[in-house]
Structures are given as structure tokens and as C-alpha cells.
Amino acid sequence: MPAPARPRRPVGVLLQRLLAVLALVAGLTGLVACTPDEPEPSGIDLVAVGGNMGAHPQVTFDAPLAVTETETEELITGEGTVLVDGAAVMVSYLAIDAVTGETIEDTFSSQPEVLLLTEAEAGPLYDELLGRTEGSRLLRVEVGTATKPNPLVLVYDILHTRAWGEEVPPAAGMPVVSRSETGEPTVTIPDTAPPADLSVVQLIRGDGAQVRSGLAVTVRYTTIAWSTGEVVESTWGEGQAPTTVAFTGLIQGWQEGLVDETVGSQVMLIVPPEQAFGDDTLVYVIDVLAVSALNGTDGAGE
């Protein structure tokens, strides 16, 4: 219930003059601010975003924020792979209600979202993501809809879908790995007997978070049979994308070979049959792309 109105006191002459002067100054200031050369700021201009790409963004604005049109601004331009139609895309995003200032969704605190860059999967973000580069950060404000009338403030980080660390010189006597322009590896198996024990060969060394038991890991990998040199399984190629798995219950070669590897790395695991599936030595080339909480992954438990 509104508070009862208080009786108004008479305003003195000097105060009346002061108020008149202040009103005149305010009017002149408003005229200057609204000149054609200095248009009123739009909703996106009133949002500030701090923090490094890949880290949780700090978003500040005065709520309620008026959003009259949907706009996108590239805050950080990455130097990674250019996103083309049908490509795999991996993003972390933060969505905030522009009216209340409350966080609606936050995947920076969980697994990254993985999708294919098609109009069917990306929807209204298709045109915004097409042609962008991995490693970029976008700020977007969206007007409300009939079903969700409150406008939104969103921050998207376009994560890497291939290893991006420092190249490591090849190890002698090991399979040779080459990569296409998209990062897809090709493995050449040497004409020798495979190692008897698990071999972990660093191909690219990243400097991100470490893979640990009790976390989920997002990877892209190719599996090759040592005996034939044939690809057994791959998350590369048309229609393929990175995958997130719980770092628990995996084959022994992965459990032992990937632990302590860092995000941004590419590692080759040469896994003897007894640490894989019992029938052949397998060569895995794995790009380590993210680590995160277990929630929502297969093997996470209750």
C-alpha cells in the first residue's frame, strides 16, 4: 500500500528561483544529449562484461534494462578455426533476465553446449555464429517474446573444438600424426610390433585445467587399430562433434593415460589389448577440450 501523502509546505521565493534554474540547466543538458550526433545509447551499450575468454564472465548493468531491439557485439575476436555451415560448435553461455537481473542459465558452471552449425540446431544463433572464429566472446541482448516477455542479456564464449596448445616434437618410433586444416588427425602406424605397455605421447601441450578423477572431460578423438591401421571410431568428419564423458568407468588405458592432461592438449595413447578391449592394440589421438563437473554426463551417478 502506498504511504499516505504528506502536506506540502509553501516553497520560498529563492528556492523557487533555484528550482527554475536547475530545470533550465536540465533542459539544456537534455537537448545536448539528444543531438543527432550523439544518439541515445541502446540496451547493449549499457552492459559491461569483464573476465577472460573461457572464464566465467562478470556482467553488470542496471536492471531493469530497456531492450528495444536484438543486437550482438563481438567483445573478443578469437584466432581459432572459422565456423562454417555444418561445423561442430562448442559454446559456454550465460543468460540473464534484463528486467530482474537474475541468472536464467549458466553453462560456464557445467558442461559446454555442443551443436552442429545448422539452422535447425542453432536456430536464431545460426547467422550470428556463422563466420565467427573459435576463441571469440559475444555479447547479445534479445527482446522478449510472447511466451517469454522479459528481454535477455547473454554472453557466449565460442570454445575450441580442436587442440590449440604448443606443438611438441614427434617421438621416435611412434605412430606419426598429421592433421587436416580442420584439425582432423591422420595416423600412420609404423611397421613394427606395438609397445607392450601403455604409451602416452604428447603431441600438443595445452595450459588449461587438468583432467581429474571425479570430473567430466570434453574430448575429440580418433581410434586406430594397430594391426590394420584402420580407423575404428572417430568424432571427426561430417556430422561429428566433440563429446563429454564422465572420467570414470572408462577403459584402463584412458583412465591412466589421460589423468593430469591439460585442456588445450592433444595426446596419443597406445593402449595394449589388456587395457582396452582385449583383441588388439589401439591408438587413440585425443584432443582435450574442457573439464567440468560430472552433472548431466553418463556415469555421473545420482
Rosetta blueprint (number, residue, H / E / L):
1 M L
2 P L
3 A L
4 P L
5 A L
6 R L
7 P L
8 R L
9 R L
10 P L
11 V L
12 G L
13 V H
14 L H
15 L H
16 Q H
17 R H
18 L H
19 L H
20 A H
21 V H
22 L H
23 A H
24 L H
25 V H
26 A H
27 G H
28 L H
29 T H
30 G H
31 L H
32 V H
33 A H
34 C L
35 T L
36 P L
37 D L
38 E L
39 P L
40 E L
41 P L
42 S L
43 G H
44 I H
45 D H
46 L H
47 V L
48 A E
49 V E
50 G E
51 G L
52 N L
53 M L
54 G L
55 A L
56 H L
57 P L
58 Q E
59 V E
60 T E
61 F L
62 D L
63 A L
64 P L
65 L L
66 A L
67 V L
68 T L
69 E L
70 T L
71 E E
72 T E
73 E E
74 E E
75 L E
76 I E
77 T L
78 G L
79 E L
80 G L
81 T L
82 V E
83 L L
84 V L
85 D L
86 G L
87 A L
88 A E
89 V E
90 M E
91 V E
92 S E
93 Y E
94 L E
95 A E
96 I E
97 D E
98 A L
99 V L
100 T L
101 G L
102 E L
103 T E
104 I E
105 E E
106 D E
107 T H
108 F H
109 S H
110 S L
111 Q L
112 P L
113 E E
114 V E
115 L E
116 L E
117 L L
118 T L
119 E H
120 A H
121 E H
122 A H
123 G H
124 P H
125 L H
126 Y H
127 D H
128 E H
129 L H
130 L L
131 G L
132 R L
133 T E
134 E L
135 G L
136 S L
137 R E
138 L E
139 L E
140 R E
141 V E
142 E E
143 V L
144 G L
145 T L
146 A L
147 T L
148 K L
149 P L
150 N L
151 P L
152 L E
153 V E
154 L E
155 V E
156 Y E
157 D E
158 I E
159 L E
160 H L
161 T L
162 R L
163 A L
164 W L
165 G L
166 E E
167 E E
168 V L
169 P L
170 P L
171 A L
172 A L
173 G L
174 M L
175 P L
176 V E
177 V E
178 S E
179 R E
180 S L
181 E L
182 T L
183 G L
184 E L
185 P E
186 T E
187 V E
188 T E
189 I L
190 P L
191 D L
192 T L
193 A L
194 P L
195 P L
196 A L
197 D L
198 L L
199 S E
200 V E
201 V E
202 Q E
203 L E
204 I E
205 R E
206 G L
207 D L
208 G L
209 A L
210 Q E
211 V L
212 R L
213 S L
214 G L
215 L L
216 A E
217 V E
218 T E
219 V E
220 R E
221 Y E
222 T E
223 T E
224 I E
225 A E
226 W L
227 S L
228 T L
229 G L
230 E L
231 V E
232 V E
233 E E
234 S E
235 T L
236 W L
237 G L
238 E L
239 G L
240 Q L
241 A L
242 P L
243 T E
244 T E
245 V E
246 A E
247 F L
248 T L
249 G L
250 L L
251 I L
252 Q H
253 G H
254 W H
255 Q H
256 E H
257 G H
258 L H
259 V L
260 D L
261 E L
262 T E
263 V L
264 G L
265 S L
266 Q E
267 V E
268 M E
269 L E
270 I E
271 V E
272 P L
273 P H
274 E H
275 Q H
276 A L
277 F L
278 G L
279 D L
280 D L
281 T L
282 L E
283 V E
284 Y E
285 V E
286 I E
287 D E
288 V E
289 L E
290 A E
291 V E
292 S E
293 A L
294 L L
295 N L
296 G L
297 T L
298 D L
299 G L
300 A L
301 G L
302 E L
